[in-house]
Amino acid sequence: MDDLLEAARDAAEAAYAPYSEYRVGAAIETADGTVYTGCNVENANYSNSLHAEEVAVGTAVSEGHHSFARLAVSSAKRDGVTPCGMCRQTLSEFCDEDFRILTEGDGGEEPTEYTLGELLPTTITKEHVDP
């Protein structure tokens, strides 16, 4: 088992998901090897819910990190969940298309690895909003 995926699994245990009961954890590794985790935090107003990946990225950024090596995502169901479109766009702010994303394999198999470019082939970049 990959240590980063294990950290994501552990983070999912802390999720606050009383409405969907779908607990998600994420672990992001910075360029210097530091790992930050996050879990989903639901809100009765669903649009105010926080996604695990964004919590992990936000925590890392708040500690001064802007360069990342890879991300792992896991749900309590171990169903191979990948970051949603919003989280993929957040990752693209800091990561290039070769950024690696690990998820659970089907049926407890080996982890599946994607690149951000595979999951989000055409994205809004800084160049689109640069004056």
C-alpha positions in Angstrom: 0.0 0.0 0.0 1.3 3.4 -0.9 1.9 5.6 2.2 0.1 8.6 0.6 -3.0 6.6 -0.1 -2.9 5.2 3.4 -2.8 8.8 4.7 -5.9 9.6 2.5 -7.7 6.6 4.0 -6.9 7.8 7.5 -8.1 11.3 6.7 -11.5 9.9 5.5 -12.1 8.6 9.0 -12.2 12.2 10.3 -14.8 13.4 7.6 -17.9 15.1 8.7 -20.6 13.7 6.4 -23.9 13.5 8.2 -26.0 14.1 5.1 -24.4 12.0 2.4 -22.6 9.6 4.7 -19.9 9.6 2.0 -16.6 10.1 3.7 -13.6 11.2 1.6 -10.0 11.8 2.5 -7.2 13.3 0.6 -3.4 13.5 1.1 -1.2 15.9 -0.9 2.5 15.6 -1.0 4.5 18.8 -1.5 7.6 19.1 -3.6 9.7 18.8 -0.5 7.9 15.6 0.6 5.7 17.1 3.3 2.2 15.6 3.4 -1.0 17.4 4.2 -4.3 15.7 4.6 -7.9 16.8 4.4 -11.4 15.4 4.7 -14.8 16.4 3.4 -16.8 18.7 5.7 -20.5 18.8 4.8 -22.9 21.6 5.6 -26.7 21.5 5.6 -26.4 24.1 2.8 -24.7 21.7 0.4 -22.9 24.4 -1.6 -20.9 25.4 1.5 -19.5 21.9 1.9 -15.7 21.5 1.7 -14.1 18.8 -0.4 -11.2 16.8 1.0 -8.8 17.7 -1.8 -9.4 21.4 -1.3 -9.0 21.1 2.5 -5.6 19.4 1.9 -4.5 21.9 -0.7 -5.7 24.9 1.4 -3.8 23.7 4.4 -0.6 23.2 2.4 -0.9 26.6 0.8 -1.6 28.2 4.2 1.8 26.7 5.3 3.5 28.3 2.4 3.6 25.5 -0.1 2.8 26.1 -3.8 4.5 23.2 -5.5 3.1 19.7 -5.3 4.3 16.2 -6.3 1.2 14.0 -6.1 -2.2 13.6 -4.5 -4.1 10.5 -3.1 -7.8 10.3 -2.7 -9.9 7.7 -0.9 -13.5 7.2 0.2 -14.6 5.1 3.0 -16.3 2.9 0.4 -13.0 2.3 -1.4 -14.7 2.9 -4.7 -12.0 4.5 -6.7 -13.3 8.1 -6.3 -11.4 10.8 -8.2 -11.4 14.5 -7.5 -14.5 16.3 -8.8 -14.2 19.0 -11.5 -14.0 21.8 -9.0 -11.1 20.1 -7.2 -9.4 19.3 -10.4 -9.5 23.0 -11.4 -8.1 23.9 -7.9 -5.2 21.5 -8.5 -4.5 23.0 -11.9 -3.8 26.3 -10.2 -0.6 24.7 -8.7 0.1 21.6 -10.8 0.8 20.8 -14.4 -0.9 18.2 -16.5 1.7 15.5 -15.4 0.7 15.8 -11.8 -0.1 12.3 -10.4 -3.3 11.4 -8.7 -3.7 8.0 -6.9 -7.1 6.5 -6.2 -8.3 3.2 -4.8 -8.3 0.3 -7.3 -11.4 -1.6 -8.0 -12.2 -4.2 -5.4 -9.2 -3.5 -3.2 -6.7 -4.0 -6.1 -3.6 -2.0 -6.6 -4.1 1.8 -6.7 -5.1 3.4 -9.9 -2.9 6.3 -11.0 -4.1 9.2 -13.3 -2.5 12.4 -14.4 -4.3 15.7 -13.9 -4.2 16.1 -17.7 -6.1 12.9 -18.1 -8.8 13.9 -15.6 -8.9 17.6 -16.8 -7.7 17.7 -20.4 -8.7 21.3 -21.0 -8.6 23.7 -18.1 -8.7 27.4 -17.3 -5.1 28.5 -16.6 -3.5 31.6 -15.3 -2.8 32.6 -18.9 -6.5 32.9 -19.5 -6.9 35.6 -16.8 -3.4 37.3 -17.1 -3.9 40.9 -18.2 
